[in-house]
Amino acid sequence: MKCRELAEFLMDYVSGELPEENRSHFELHLERCRNCREYLVQYEGCVKAGRIACGATSDELPADVPEDLVKAVLAARKLEPSS
Amino acid sequence: MGGATPVDDEASLIAQLRAGDESAYEQVVRTYGGRLLAVTRRIVGSEEDARDIVQDAFLNAFKSVDRFEGNSKLSTWLHRIAVNAALMKLRTRKRKPEQSIESLLPAFLDDGHHEERFKSWEEPVDIAMERAETRQLVRAKIDELPDGYRTVLVLRDIEGLDTEETANMLGLSVNATKIRLHRARQALRTLLAPHLGTSPAAGEAAS
């Protein structure tokens, strides 16, 4: 397996979906190739970084929902014909 | 909080919504509005559009709460409504042709080796992500991804939908969805690599 193929299989590998046969080739290459090991670390690191930066506990979320949005939703709802 | 009665139990909250209880509507908006705003903003890339979408999503949800079957969580259901509306907005906007992602993917030599030598990360991601400016940077880089890739990354890696559901929402095949997610992650790595892996203090010491 070459670095190019390893990069292709990376996602299946990290999600545990790489078939056994490919996985042994993958891991053999990984053992021998420092550059691919680092690429794997960074790939997984970026997935994690995205989750932390945008996830459910992200500091991006306002502690309070903008008051005008709350008011707008409640006002608009009253205008809707009731179901 | 306008006299909203706290309701812990989701089932009773839904019952109150169905009964048209004003305080229940308010509670739902306050509880879920922030997260819905964040995800729709990430998809459409505009605060103003995100607000409109979230407002409409709440109104649609309130109107159809009778059809909410309770086999998913209320938050999941709301997210689905808002995300669908955001994707719809993105489709109707279709301003510019899809940007290429090629330049952000790893390049290989003829013999199959990576062209680039990856500098090893000395600082673990968890530590880097403790800094607010790094979290901000990661969000900014996600926002830079082309629409068609960013949406897959947001739905799969951030919203936590599975491949099939993501594929359905985007009108893509499962295989195309997987390829897009992989490319989106690789592109994000290319964008983030120059900024992650060394702490600011270590960077200063080295320069």
Interface residues (C-beta under 8 A of the other chain):
Chain A: K2 C3 R4 E5 A7 L10 M11 N35 C36 E38 Y39 V41 Q42 Y43 G45 C46 V47 K48 A49 G50 R51 I52 A53 C54 G55 A56 S58 D59 E60 L61 P62 A63 D64 V65 P66 L69 V70 A72 V73 L74 A76 R77 E80 S82 S83
Chain B: G20 E22 Y25 E26 V29 R30 G33 G34 R35 L37 A38 R42 R51 V54 Q55 F58 L59 F62 K63 D66 P106 F108 D111 G112 H113 H114 R117 F118 K119 S120 W121 P124 V125 D126 A128 M129 A132 T134 R135 Q136 V138 R139 I142 L153 V154 D157 I158 K178 L181 H182 R185 Q186 L188 R189 L192 A193 L196 G197
